[in-house]
Amino acid sequence: MRFLRLLYVQVLLAIAAGIALGALAPGLGTELKPLADAFIKLIKLIIAPVIFCTVAAGIGHMSDMAKFGRVGARTLLYFVVVSSFALVVGLVVGLIVQPGVGMNIDPAAIDPASSAAKAVAGYADKAAQQPGLAQYLLHLIPDTFFGAFADGAILPVLVIAVLTGFACARLGEFGDRVSGVLEDIAKVFFSIIHIVVRFAPIGAFGAMAYTIGEHGLGSLVQLGKLILTFYATSLLFVLVVLGAISAWAGFSIFKFLRYIREELLIVLGTSSSESVLPQIMEKLQRLGASRSVTGLVIPTGYSFNLDGTNIYMTLAILFLAQATNTHLDGWQLATLLGVAVLTSKGAAGITGAGFIALAATIAEVDTIPLVALAVIFGIDRFMSECRALTNLVGNGVATLVIARWEGELDVAHLRAELDRGPIPAAEESLLEPAP
């Protein structure tokens, strides 16, 4: 029974048990949500210091500051191109498959007093409160140095980490010693992660039991065509689009997926890509990506490179248009794409953010009745899992591609590590990340 010691096997069993409990005892299943919340909170407890130490130490060891600007520019260019392509993929599949045709839903018949309609109204309010560009940029600057750690937001922590790294780089030998201290501190936090991740099966069990207990398996059957279309489209995007990008960078997407299987299963169970952010950063460094590239691409990608969210947004909007018999002409489709490019960039990789971005896009386009979102509200949790999985894979591939683009990735080492596979969590000791 040695295989039961493997974390991904434990998570798989926990997911299956959670589905069974949620289906057989929905009331009990919904009460287990705190198990998932507790696990995610434990992980989020570590995210800010890991990002700070990793990024600051990586930049602090840089001798060429121009390199940082070059990496940042290439990262943003990659994000814009690939994430925009994901929007187009969702739009094209929606036009071809037409998952909403034949449903003939009348938005006026949706009860505004229903729980789904009220929940949609709450998401719409959150979408309306999203700050403009100037306010968004100001929010990236924390009120105090330690305020960013207290708030738990990723991008403000990244800002102060970059500033700290620049300061260390300017201080010569002393700054290099400070960077070394930050590296040692990072080892402590990675050790904490190795402890916390052992509770992943409990978190996955609670999250899946809650999801099935709260929304039921019936919602999966009722809107099954949309769910299957979204999952199939996301899989197609990962294997074909990201697979082609991976092949260009010199590695196999299938071997990469196998390498991060534990992280994928944890995300599947918790519906949150943030639940594995520190672990994926560590694995990418083992694959050969430098601290500086990993520390810049992954945290930034969690807000600006959400491939799964982008596919979901255009596909879901077309589904609602088709289901409510709302005609969208070519100009409206182009407007939809343009608005989605902007609204998707502010969505963080957490549960519910994709639905907020969707509500913001529909509100801006102002063609499809906003209340129609109540139709898919019940299955959004099931869609959230696929969004988070696709986002995670997309950002992992982006990190390795940017590292290869910078000439910092040893492809021979990458392929050898992928062939060897990840170290099982039960046997994992604290390894020093790749330089």
C-alpha positions in Angstrom: 0.0 0.0 0.0 3.0 2.3 -0.5 1.1 4.2 -3.2 -1.3 5.5 -0.5 1.6 7.6 0.8 1.7 9.6 -2.5 0.0 13.0 -2.0 -1.8 13.0 -5.4 -3.3 9.6 -4.6 -4.6 10.9 -1.3 -6.0 14.0 -2.9 -7.8 11.8 -5.6 -9.3 9.6 -2.9 -10.4 12.7 -0.9 -12.0 14.3 -4.0 -14.0 11.0 -4.6 -15.0 10.8 -1.0 -16.1 14.5 -1.0 -18.3 14.0 -4.1 -19.9 10.9 -2.5 -20.6 12.6 0.8 -21.9 15.8 -0.9 -24.3 13.7 -3.1 -25.5 11.4 -0.3 -25.6 13.9 2.6 -25.8 17.5 1.1 -26.5 19.1 4.5 -23.4 17.6 6.0 -21.4 18.4 2.9 -22.1 22.1 3.0 -21.0 22.2 6.6 -17.5 21.0 5.7 -16.6 24.1 3.8 -14.4 25.4 6.7 -12.0 22.5 6.0 -11.3 23.9 2.6 -11.2 27.5 3.8 -8.7 26.6 6.6 -6.3 24.9 4.1 -6.4 27.8 1.7 -5.8 30.3 4.6 -2.8 28.3 5.7 -1.4 28.5 2.2 -2.2 32.2 1.8 -0.4 32.7 5.1 2.9 31.8 3.3 2.3 33.3 -0.1 3.4 36.9 0.7 6.7 36.1 2.4 7.6 33.5 -0.2 7.1 36.0 -3.0 8.9 38.8 -1.2 12.0 36.7 -0.3 12.2 34.9 -3.7 11.8 38.1 -5.8 13.9 40.4 -3.7 16.7 37.8 -3.4 16.6 37.1 -7.1 16.8 40.7 -8.2 19.4 41.5 -5.5 21.8 39.0 -7.0 21.3 40.5 -10.5 24.3 42.4 -11.8 22.4 43.8 -14.8 19.4 45.8 -13.9 18.5 46.3 -17.6 17.8 42.6 -17.6 14.9 43.0 -15.2 13.2 45.5 -17.5 13.7 43.2 -20.4 12.2 40.3 -18.6 9.3 42.4 -17.5 8.6 43.6 -21.0 8.8 40.1 -22.5 6.5 38.8 -19.8 3.8 41.4 -20.5 4.1 40.8 -24.2 3.7 37.1 -23.7 0.7 37.6 -21.4 -1.1 40.0 -23.8 -0.7 37.7 -26.8 -1.5 34.3 -25.2 -4.3 35.5 -23.0 -5.9 37.4 -25.9 -5.7 34.3 -28.0 -7.5 32.4 -25.2 -10.4 34.9 -25.5 -10.5 34.3 -29.2 -10.5 30.5 -28.7 -13.5 30.7 -26.4 -15.3 33.0 -28.8 -14.7 30.7 -31.8 -15.7 27.5 -30.0 -18.9 29.2 -28.7 -19.8 30.2 -32.3 -19.1 26.7 -33.6 -20.6 24.5 -30.9 -23.4 26.9 -29.9 -24.0 25.3 -26.5 -26.9 27.7 -25.6 -29.0 27.3 -28.7 -32.4 25.8 -28.0 -32.6 26.7 -24.3 -35.0 29.7 -25.1 -34.6 31.3 -21.7 -36.7 34.4 -21.0 -34.7 36.8 -18.8 -37.9 38.4 -17.7 -39.1 35.1 -16.2 -36.1 34.9 -13.9 -37.3 35.6 -10.3 -35.2 38.6 -9.0 -35.9 37.4 -5.5 -34.3 34.0 -6.1 -31.0 33.2 -4.3 -29.2 32.9 -7.6 -30.5 36.3 -8.8 -29.5 37.9 -5.5 -26.1 36.4 -5.7 -25.6 37.7 -9.2 -26.7 41.1 -8.1 -23.9 41.0 -5.4 -21.3 40.0 -8.0 -22.5 42.8 -10.3 -22.1 45.3 -7.4 -18.5 44.1 -6.9 -17.9 44.4 -10.6 -19.2 47.9 -10.6 -16.9 48.8 -7.7 -13.8 47.7 -9.6 -11.4 50.7 -9.6 -10.4 52.6 -12.8 -6.9 52.4 -14.2 -5.5 55.2 -12.1 -7.0 53.8 -8.8 -5.9 50.3 -9.8 -2.3 51.4 -10.2 -2.4 53.3 -6.9 -3.7 50.2 -5.1 -0.5 48.4 -6.1 1.4 50.7 -3.7 0.6 49.7 -0.1 0.0 52.3 2.5 2.9 50.9 4.6 5.7 48.5 3.9 4.2 45.7 6.1 0.6 46.7 5.0 1.0 44.6 1.8 1.7 41.5 3.9 -1.3 42.2 6.2 -3.7 42.6 3.2 -2.6 39.4 1.5 -2.7 40.9 -2.0 0.0 39.5 -4.4 0.8 42.5 -6.6 1.6 45.0 -3.7 3.9 42.5 -2.2 5.6 42.1 -5.6 6.1 45.9 -5.8 7.9 46.1 -2.5 9.9 43.0 -3.3 11.1 44.6 -6.5 12.0 47.8 -4.7 13.9 45.8 -2.0 15.7 43.8 -4.7 16.8 47.0 -6.5 18.0 48.4 -3.2 20.1 45.3 -2.5 21.6 45.3 -6.0 22.7 48.9 -5.4 24.4 48.1 -2.1 27.1 45.9 -3.5 28.6 43.3 -1.2 26.4 44.3 1.7 23.3 43.9 -0.5 24.5 40.6 -1.7 24.7 39.4 1.9 21.2 40.7 2.6 20.0 38.8 -0.5 21.6 35.7 0.9 19.7 36.1 4.2 16.5 36.5 2.3 17.2 33.2 0.5 17.8 31.5 3.9 14.5 32.9 5.2 12.7 31.6 2.1 13.9 28.1 2.9 12.1 28.3 6.2 8.8 29.3 4.5 9.3 26.5 1.9 9.7 24.1 4.8 6.4 25.3 6.2 4.8 24.7 2.9 6.0 21.1 2.9 4.2 20.7 6.2 1.0 22.5 5.3 0.6 20.7 1.9 0.2 17.4 3.8 -3.3 18.7 4.7 -4.3 19.1 1.1 -6.5 15.9 1.1 -8.5 17.3 4.0 -9.0 20.6 2.2 -9.9 18.9 -1.1 -12.4 16.7 0.7 -14.1 19.6 2.4 -14.2 21.7 -0.8 -15.7 19.0 -3.0 -18.2 17.9 -0.3 -19.4 21.6 0.0 -19.5 22.1 -3.8 -21.7 19.0 -4.5 -23.8 19.5 -1.3 -24.5 23.2 -2.1 -25.1 23.0 -5.8 -26.0 19.3 -6.4 -25.2 16.9 -9.2 -28.5 18.0 -10.9 -27.0 21.3 -12.0 -24.2 19.4 -13.8 -26.8 17.5 -15.9 -29.0 20.5 -16.5 -26.2 22.6 -18.1 -24.0 19.7 -19.0 -23.4 20.9 -22.6 -21.8 24.2 -21.4 -19.7 22.5 -18.8 -18.4 19.8 -21.3 -17.8 22.4 -23.9 -15.7 24.6 -21.5 -13.7 21.6 -20.2 -13.1 20.3 -23.7 -12.1 23.8 -24.9 -9.7 24.3 -22.0 -8.1 20.9 -22.6 -7.7 21.7 -26.3 -6.1 25.0 -25.4 -3.6 23.3 -23.0 -2.7 20.4 -25.3 -2.6 22.3 -28.6 -1.8 25.9 -27.9 0.3 25.6 -24.8 1.6 22.3 -26.1 2.9 24.0 -29.2 4.5 26.8 -27.1 6.1 24.2 -24.8 7.5 22.3 -27.8 9.0 25.5 -29.1 10.6 26.0 -25.7 12.0 22.5 -25.8 9.8 20.4 -23.5 6.7 18.2 -23.6 3.5 19.6 -22.2 2.5 16.0 -21.2 5.6 15.5 -19.1 5.1 19.0 -17.5 1.5 18.1 -16.6 2.7 14.8 -15.0 5.4 16.8 -13.1 2.9 19.1 -11.5 0.1 16.5 -11.0 0.0 17.0 -7.3 -0.6 20.7 -7.7 -3.2 20.1 -10.4 -5.2 17.8 -8.1 -5.0 20.2 -5.2 -6.4 23.0 -7.4 -9.1 20.6 -8.7 -10.1 19.9 -5.1 -10.0 23.5 -3.8 -11.0 25.4 -7.0 -8.2 27.9 -6.3 -4.9 28.3 -8.1 -3.6 30.3 -5.2 -3.6 27.2 -3.0 -0.5 26.0 -4.9 1.3 29.2 -5.7 4.4 28.6 -3.4 4.7 25.0 -4.5 4.5 25.7 -8.3 7.2 28.4 -7.8 9.5 25.9 -6.1 8.9 23.2 -8.8 9.6 25.7 -11.6 12.9 26.6 -10.0 13.8 22.9 -9.8 13.1 22.7 -13.5 15.7 25.3 -14.1 13.9 28.7 -14.1 15.8 31.3 -12.1 14.5 32.9 -8.9 14.1 36.2 -10.6 12.1 35.0 -13.6 9.9 32.7 -11.5 9.3 35.4 -8.9 8.3 37.9 -11.6 6.3 35.8 -14.0 4.2 33.7 -11.6 2.8 36.4 -9.2 2.2 38.8 -12.2 0.6 36.0 -14.2 -1.9 35.3 -11.4 -3.5 38.6 -12.3 -2.6 39.2 -16.0 -2.3 35.7 -17.6 -5.6 33.9 -16.8 -6.1 31.7 -19.8 -8.8 29.6 -18.3 -10.7 32.7 -17.1 -10.5 34.2 -20.6 -11.8 31.1 -22.3 -14.7 31.0 -19.8 -15.6 34.6 -20.2 -16.2 34.6 -24.0 -17.7 31.1 -24.1 -20.1 31.9 -21.2 -21.2 35.2 -22.7 -22.0 33.5 -26.1 -23.8 30.8 -24.2 -26.0 33.3 -22.4 -26.6 35.2 -25.7 -27.7 32.0 -27.4 -29.8 30.8 -24.5 -31.7 34.1 -24.3 -31.9 34.5 -28.1 -29.9 37.7 -28.0 -28.3 38.4 -31.4 -24.7 39.7 -31.4 -23.4 41.2 -34.6 -19.8 41.4 -35.7 -19.3 44.8 -34.1 -20.7 43.7 -30.8 -18.5 40.6 -30.9 -15.5 42.8 -31.5 -16.5 45.1 -28.6 -17.0 42.1 -26.4 -13.4 41.0 -27.1 -12.0 44.4 -26.4 -13.9 44.8 -23.1 -13.0 41.3 -22.0 -9.3 42.0 -22.6 -9.5 44.8 -20.0 -11.9 43.2 -17.5 -10.0 39.9 -17.4 -6.7 41.5 -16.4 -7.9 42.5 -12.9 -9.2 39.1 -12.0 -7.1 37.3 -9.4 -6.7 33.5 -9.4 -9.2 32.9 -6.6 -12.6 31.4 -6.5 -15.3 33.8 -7.7 -13.1 36.3 -9.4 -13.9 34.9 -12.8 -17.6 35.4 -12.2 -16.9 39.0 -11.2 -15.0 39.6 -14.4 -17.8 38.0 -16.4 -20.4 40.3 -14.7 -18.2 43.3 -15.4 -17.9 42.4 -19.1 -21.6 41.8 -19.6 -22.4 45.1 -17.8 -20.0 47.0 -20.1 -21.3 45.5 -23.3 -24.9 46.1 -22.1 -26.5 43.8 -24.7 -27.3 40.6 -22.7 -29.5 41.1 -19.6 -27.3 40.9 -16.5 -30.0 38.9 -14.7 -29.3 36.1 -17.2 -26.1 35.3 -15.2 -28.4 33.6 -12.7 -28.8 30.7 -15.3 -25.1 29.7 -14.9 -24.6 30.8 -11.3 -25.3 27.3 -9.9 -22.5 25.7 -12.0 -19.9 28.4 -11.7 -18.2 26.5 -8.9 -17.7 23.5 -11.3 -16.4 25.9 -14.0 -14.1 27.6 -11.4 -12.1 24.4 -11.0 -11.3 24.2 -14.8 -10.5 27.9 -14.9 -8.0 27.5 -12.0 -6.4 24.4 -13.6 -5.9 26.1 -17.0 -4.6 29.3 -15.3 -2.0 27.3 -13.4 -0.8 25.4 -16.4 -0.7 28.6 -18.5 1.5 30.4 -15.9 3.8 27.5 -15.4 4.4 27.2 -19.2 4.9 31.0 -19.4 7.6 30.9 -16.7 9.6 28.3 -18.5 9.1 30.0 -21.9 10.3 33.4 -20.5 13.3 31.7 -18.9 14.2 30.0 -22.3 13.6 33.3 -24.1 16.1 34.9 -21.7 18.7 32.2 -22.4 18.6 31.2 -18.7 16.9 27.7 -19.0 19.1 24.7 -19.3 16.9 22.6 -21.6 18.9 19.4 -20.9 18.4 19.8 -17.2 14.7 20.6 -17.8 14.1 17.5 -19.8 16.1 15.3 -17.4 14.1 16.6 -14.4 10.8 16.1 -16.3 11.8 12.5 -17.1 12.7 11.9 -13.5 9.5 13.3 -12.2 8.7 15.1 -9.0 9.9 13.9 -5.6 6.9 12.4 -3.7 5.8 14.7 -0.9 6.3 12.0 1.6 10.0 11.7 0.7 10.5 15.4 0.1 13.2 17.2 2.0 14.0 20.8 1.9 15.9 21.3 -1.3 17.6 24.5 -2.3 15.9 26.1 -5.3 17.8 26.5 -8.5 19.8 29.7 -8.8 
